[in-house]
Amino acid sequence: MNHQFHGLARIYDRLMSTIPYGQWVDYTFSVAHDFGHPIHRVLDIGCGTGTATLMFADRGCRIVGVDISKEMIREARRKSVGRILVRYEASAMQDIALPERFDTAVSYFDSLNYIIEPEDLQEGIQRVYEHLDPGGMFMFDMNTPYALEQELFTQSHFDPNDPVNYAWKSTYNAATRLTQVDMAFYVKRGDARRTILEQHFQRAYRMNEVRDMLASAGFQVMGMYEAYTQRKPTKRTDRVFFAARKPWEVLS
């Protein structure tokens, strides 16, 4: 996973202030409810600074947040001091090795697209499977090839009253199916100003590829939706939400 934002951990929450984390968590519970699945012990993959992680804890869930960025994990821990239901670990998805098992695993905001090598994504999905109880569910969203082909990452925000502004330029390579996103962040604190430059990569995975990876790991694919709705994805869907279950009876 090449998930960056390493230099932005302290301002990441301001950058993400318009993201409807609460709706995402509500949607996850709604999808789980549709399949008769209670959520109590959660693994949050690509947890960032732990905003969604804490929302699960607020609903009484015991949760472990995992992110490849040590800086993001450090900020998440700072935000979660005193929260006994929450723990964080720094790890890539394909390297997760935790002592406990979970009834639910989640991953939000296209974190899995950042795993640009298919074999690493397959290994990561396998690790999630191994960390779930029988009957456990894995629910996550991904950017579609359509989203990356349309270079939807190309965007900017400039507001003189906002201490954090940015300009992003995405470039999609059809041969490699990789999107390169060159990001410039302009941070103002008092009279001080600094520019943070980052380069991100995401891979365009087709829905059938992800479905096959889930099946190869042993999951039963329960549903694929246009996130965050109950609609089936179309050719112009830019984000897909997957729901998969580990079978109740697992052959040894």
RODO-2510 file (C-alpha; in nm, 4 decimals, decimal comma):
residues 252
     n   res          X          Y          Z
     1     m     0,0000     0,0000     0,0000
     2     n     0,1507     0,3347    -0,0948
     3     h    -0,0934     0,5396     0,1096
     4     q     0,0775     0,8705     0,1750
     5     f    -0,0329     1,1862     0,3568
     6     h     0,2703     1,1307     0,5807
     7     g     0,3450     1,5030     0,6133
     8     l    -0,0202     1,5979     0,6568
     9     a    -0,1302     1,4034     0,9627
    10     r    -0,1778     1,7120     1,1818
    11     i    -0,3893     1,8915     0,9204
    12     y    -0,5574     1,5865     0,7648
    13     d    -0,8788     1,6312     0,9618
    14     r    -0,9135     1,9875     0,8349
    15     l    -0,8603     1,8655     0,4781
    16     m    -1,1300     1,6025     0,5317
    17     s    -1,3726     1,8259     0,7190
    18     t    -1,6410     1,7941     0,4494
    19     i    -1,6231     1,4144     0,4280
    20     p    -1,9433     1,2547     0,5654
    21     y    -1,7801     0,9910     0,7844
    22     g    -2,0945     0,9558     0,9920
    23     q    -2,3008     0,8673     0,6857
    24     w    -2,0403     0,6079     0,5862
    25     v    -2,0572     0,4400     0,9256
    26     d    -2,4388     0,4525     0,9242
    27     y    -2,4398     0,2987     0,5763
    28     t    -2,2113     0,0180     0,6905
    29     f    -2,4464    -0,0669     0,9753
    30     s    -2,7406    -0,0520     0,7335
    31     v    -2,5784    -0,2957     0,4884
    32     a    -2,4792    -0,5260     0,7734
    33     h    -2,8350    -0,5160     0,9064
    34     d    -2,9678    -0,6159     0,5644
    35     f    -2,7630    -0,9360     0,5940
    36     g    -2,8554    -0,9963     0,9573
    37     h    -2,5008    -0,9214     1,0697
    38     p    -2,4365    -0,7572     1,4101
    39     i    -2,1244    -0,5411     1,4448
    40     h    -1,9304    -0,5550     1,7726
    41     r    -1,5564    -0,6091     1,7101
    42     v    -1,4174    -0,4143     1,4148
    43     l    -1,0937    -0,3962     1,2170
    44     d    -1,0617    -0,0581     1,0395
    45     i    -0,8081    -0,0786     0,7552
    46     g    -0,6548     0,2458     0,6299
    47     c    -0,7964     0,4226     0,9347
    48     g    -0,6024     0,7468     0,8848
    49     t    -0,6413     0,9712     1,1891
    50     g    -0,9182     0,7543     1,3299
    51     t    -1,2250     0,9685     1,2666
    52     a    -1,4457     0,6787     1,1518
    53     t    -1,2746     0,4490     1,4015
    54     l    -1,3950     0,6637     1,6893
    55     m    -1,7483     0,6673     1,5484
    56     f    -1,7591     0,2880     1,5737
    57     a    -1,6346     0,3142     1,9318
    58     d    -1,9076     0,5694     2,0031
    59     r    -2,1566     0,3008     1,9021
    60     g    -2,0091     0,0594     2,1552
    61     c    -1,7799    -0,1348     1,9227
    62     r    -1,4356    -0,2545     2,0236
    63     i    -1,2151    -0,1543     1,7308
    64     v    -0,8568    -0,1718     1,6057
    65     g    -0,7494     0,0851     1,3467
    66     v    -0,4648    -0,0021     1,1101
    67     d    -0,2798     0,2345     0,8759
    68     i     0,0520     0,2147     0,6940
    69     s     0,1409     0,5722     0,7953
    70     k     0,3017     0,5929     1,1381
    71     e     0,2336     0,9671     1,1411
    72     m    -0,1391     0,9099     1,0878
    73     i    -0,1436     0,6451     1,3604
    74     r     0,0349     0,8826     1,5954
    75     e    -0,2326     1,1481     1,5335
    76     a    -0,5109     0,8908     1,5738
    77     r    -0,3689     0,7865     1,9091
    78     r    -0,3492     1,1508     2,0181
    79     k    -0,7196     1,1939     1,9356
    80     s    -0,8140     0,8731     2,1175
    81     v    -0,6447     0,9160     2,4548
    82     g    -0,8611     0,7575     2,7215
    83     r    -1,0784     0,5624     2,4754
    84     i    -1,0598     0,2070     2,6094
    85     l    -1,2451     0,0514     2,3128
    86     v    -0,9914     0,1773     2,0587
    87     r    -0,6430     0,0587     1,9634
    88     y    -0,4225     0,1480     1,6679
    89     e    -0,1450    -0,0381     1,4877
    90     a     0,0853     0,0796     1,2086
    91     s     0,0834    -0,1818     0,9311
    92     a     0,0262    -0,2331     0,5627
    93     m    -0,2881    -0,4344     0,4918
    94     q    -0,0887    -0,7251     0,3500
    95     d     0,1227    -0,7402     0,6682
    96     i    -0,1554    -0,7343     0,9282
    97     a    -0,0799    -0,9808     1,2079
    98     l    -0,2965    -0,9198     1,5137
    99     p    -0,3607    -1,1499     1,8113
   100     e    -0,7403    -1,1162     1,8009
   101     r    -1,0205    -1,1872     1,5560
   102     f    -1,3076    -0,9624     1,4522
   103     d    -1,6680    -0,9968     1,3416
   104     t    -1,6334    -0,7074     1,0948
   105     a    -1,3614    -0,5452     0,8857
   106     v    -1,4066    -0,2124     0,7051
   107     s    -1,2011     0,0114     0,4793
   108     y    -1,3134     0,3523     0,3564
   109     f    -1,2265     0,6246     0,1072
   110     d    -1,0611     0,4088    -0,1615
   111     s    -0,7755     0,3009     0,0645
   112     l    -0,7477    -0,0295    -0,1227
   113     n    -0,6831     0,1472    -0,4557
   114     y    -0,3538     0,2580    -0,3043
   115     i    -0,2386    -0,1040    -0,3088
   116     i    -0,1087    -0,0895    -0,6639
   117     e     0,0274    -0,4454    -0,6935
   118     p    -0,2540    -0,6999    -0,7421
   119     e    -0,0642    -0,9699    -0,5537
   120     d    -0,0358    -0,7367    -0,2532
   121     l    -0,4092    -0,6662    -0,2617
   122     q    -0,4792    -1,0387    -0,2822
   123     e    -0,2536    -1,1000     0,0176
   124     g    -0,4203    -0,8148     0,2047
   125     i    -0,7652    -0,9593     0,1432
   126     q    -0,6356    -1,2974     0,2619
   127     r    -0,5050    -1,1387     0,5826
   128     v    -0,8435    -0,9817     0,6470
   129     y    -1,0122    -1,3192     0,5921
   130     e    -0,7776    -1,4813     0,8449
   131     h    -0,8581    -1,2122     1,1029
   132     l    -1,2360    -1,2584     1,0805
   133     d    -1,4568    -1,4960     1,2761
   134     p    -1,6625    -1,7440     1,0728
   135     g    -1,9598    -1,5414     0,9502
   136     g    -1,7572    -1,2200     0,9719
   137     m    -1,8077    -0,9490     0,7098
   138     f    -1,5606    -0,7348     0,5138
   139     m    -1,7087    -0,4099     0,3786
   140     f    -1,5130    -0,1507     0,1825
   141     d    -1,5270     0,0981    -0,1030
   142     m    -1,3012     0,1439    -0,4060
   143     n    -1,2665     0,3964    -0,6865
   144     t    -1,3755     0,2430    -1,0163
   145     p    -1,1724     0,2466    -1,3394
   146     y    -1,4227     0,5056    -1,4640
   147     a    -1,3311     0,7417    -1,1789
   148     l    -0,9594     0,7128    -1,2470
   149     e    -0,9943     0,7270    -1,6257
   150     q    -1,1944     1,0490    -1,5895
   151     e    -0,9130     1,1876    -1,3703
   152     l    -1,1579     1,2884    -1,1005
   153     f    -0,8670     1,3529    -0,8658
   154     t    -0,7877     1,6715    -1,0587
   155     q    -0,9278     1,9366    -0,8263
   156     s    -0,8315     2,2431    -0,6284
   157     h    -0,9413     2,4487    -0,3314
   158     f    -0,8397     2,8097    -0,2784
   159     d    -1,0040     3,0149    -0,0059
   160     p    -0,8181     3,3080     0,1527
   161     n    -1,0006     3,2407     0,4797
   162     d    -0,8977     2,8758     0,4911
   163     p    -0,5546     2,7929     0,6394
   164     v    -0,5240     2,4856     0,4136
   165     n    -0,5561     2,5107     0,0354
   166     y    -0,4529     2,2647    -0,2336
   167     a    -0,4172     2,1881    -0,6027
   168     w    -0,4206     1,8303    -0,7350
   169     k    -0,3466     1,7050    -1,0846
   170     s    -0,4173     1,3443    -1,1797
   171     t    -0,2873     1,1581    -1,4824
   172     y    -0,4194     0,8154    -1,5828
   173     n    -0,2020     0,5640    -1,7679
   174     a    -0,4246     0,3182    -1,9552
   175     a    -0,1350     0,0770    -2,0158
   176     t    -0,0481     0,0358    -1,6480
   177     r    -0,3974     0,1195    -1,5165
   178     l    -0,2325     0,3513    -1,2667
   179     t    -0,3314     0,7047    -1,1783
   180     q    -0,0584     0,9412    -1,0652
   181     v    -0,1790     1,2314    -0,8535
   182     d     0,0567     1,5230    -0,7972
   183     m    -0,0598     1,7106    -0,4893
   184     a     0,0405     2,0532    -0,3608
   185     f    -0,0884     2,1676    -0,0213
   186     y    -0,0521     2,5272     0,0920
   187     v    -0,0634     2,5576     0,4695
   188     k    -0,0892     2,8869     0,6566
   189     r    -0,0364     2,9183     1,0307
   190     g    -0,0215     3,2767     1,1522
   191     d     0,2313     3,4573     0,9379
   192     a     0,4077     3,1320     0,8480
   193     r     0,3345     2,9584     0,5187
   194     r     0,4610     2,6302     0,3826
   195     t     0,4027     2,4101     0,0808
   196     i     0,3774     2,0323     0,1079
   197     l     0,4218     1,8281    -0,2099
   198     e     0,3113     1,4657    -0,2372
   199     q     0,2771     1,2169    -0,5213
   200     h     0,0145     0,9445    -0,4913
   201     f    -0,0650     0,6402    -0,7038
   202     q    -0,3868     0,4399    -0,7309
   203     r    -0,4650     0,1340    -0,9386
   204     a    -0,7855     0,0892    -1,1366
   205     y    -0,9253    -0,2486    -1,0321
   206     r    -1,2239    -0,3846    -1,2219
   207     m    -1,5173    -0,5078    -1,0146
   208     n    -1,4812    -0,8627    -1,1430
   209     e    -1,1129    -0,8630    -1,0421
   210     v    -1,1973    -0,7604    -0,6863
   211     r    -1,4831    -1,0104    -0,6728
   212     d    -1,2467    -1,2871    -0,7867
   213     m    -0,9854    -1,1863    -0,5276
   214     l    -1,2462    -1,2027    -0,2535
   215     a    -1,3616    -1,5441    -0,3729
   216     s    -1,0038    -1,6683    -0,3993
   217     a    -0,9459    -1,5738    -0,0354
   218     g    -1,2555    -1,7715     0,0636
   219     f    -1,5125    -1,4912     0,0912
   220     q    -1,8703    -1,5077    -0,0301
   221     v    -1,9482    -1,1830    -0,2133
   222     m    -2,2816    -1,0664    -0,0733
   223     g    -2,3263    -0,7430    -0,2661
   224     m    -2,1708    -0,4706    -0,4794
   225     y    -2,3325    -0,1279    -0,4688
   226     e    -2,2909     0,2208    -0,6028
   227     a    -2,1538     0,3695    -0,2834
   228     y    -2,3252     0,4687    -0,0617
   229     t    -2,6627     0,3554    -0,1954
   230     q    -2,8596     0,0380    -0,2557
   231     r    -2,8235     0,0755    -0,6343
   232     k    -2,6300    -0,1603    -0,8589
   233     p    -2,3135    -0,0105    -1,0107
   234     t    -2,3266     0,1201    -1,3674
   235     k    -2,0573     0,1996    -1,6227
   236     r    -2,0481     0,5552    -1,4871
   237     t    -2,0325     0,4639    -1,1183
   238     d    -1,7236     0,6250    -0,9687
   239     r    -1,7166     0,4408    -0,6342
   240     v    -1,8259     0,0854    -0,5526
   241     f    -1,9019    -0,0537    -0,2075
   242     f    -1,8346    -0,4255    -0,1574
   243     a    -1,9873    -0,6507     0,1077
   244     a    -1,8344    -0,9967     0,1563
   245     r    -1,8770    -1,2656     0,4191
   246     k    -1,6495    -1,5355     0,5539
   247     p    -1,8526    -1,8583     0,5475
   248     w    -1,9905    -1,9856     0,8763
   249     e    -1,8401    -2,3259     0,8102
   250     v    -1,4809    -2,3024     0,6944
   251     l    -1,3232    -2,6168     0,5554
   252     s    -0,9816    -2,6887     0,7068
***
